[in-house]
Amino acid sequence: MDNKIKEMRFDCARAKGFYEECLAFTIGPIDVKNLMEDGDITLLDVRREADYEISHIPSAISIPKDSLADNLDKLDKNIPTIVYSYNQQCHLSYKAALILADYGYPSIVLEGGFKTWKEDFRFAST
């Protein structure tokens, strides 16, 4: 296995495709903050509603991941939806983004989730 991984590291074409996909489907907090100022995004918090009530990113709407498929009417297929959950290790946002993609909604995952937004970058939260 180690030799295969070492070989893959020299496959620049494969690496290029991987990095392009990472950049297309994930976003960092600074870029989200800039997009929020421009206004053409939907920010979706997929954490438990009780946690959203305690604190969330300004302008984010709350649709917990488990009820997302039943609340798609609150989203717009013509505007990218930036999805976030608790932290980098929590995969709720990826699971939610997969649901959105299955239904034809463009989605992007906020890297680091709410924890990175609030604690690492110390951006505003509500």
C-alpha positions, 0 to 999 in steps of 0.5 A, a space after each residue: 500500500 505504501 508504494 502505491 501511495 508513493 507512486 500516486 504522489 507523482 501522478 500530477 494529473 490525478 493530483 490536479 483533478 483532486 485539488 480542482 475538486 477540493 476547490 470547487 466543493 469546499 470553501 474557507 471562512 474568509 471566502 465565505 465572509 467575502 461572499 456574504 458581503 456580496 450576498 448571492 449565497 445561502 448559508 445552511 447550518 445543518 447542526 442540531 437546532 438547539 445548537 443553532 439557537 445558541 450560536 450560528 453564523 449570521 444570515 445562516 438558516 437552520 435545517 438539521 441534516 436529518 430534516 433536510 430532504 423535507 425542507 428543500 423548498 427553503 433553498 434555491 437551486 440557482 444560488 450555491 448553498 454553503 453548508 456547515 456543521 460542527 467542526 472539521 471532523 464532523 461529516 454532517 455537512 458532507 452528508 447534507 451536501 450529498 443530499 443537496 447534490 442528489 436533489 440538484 442543489 449546488 452545494 459547497 462545504 465550509 471547511 472547519 465548520 462552525 468551530 473554525 469560523 468562531 474560534 480560529 477566525 473569530 468571525 461574528 456569530 449570532 
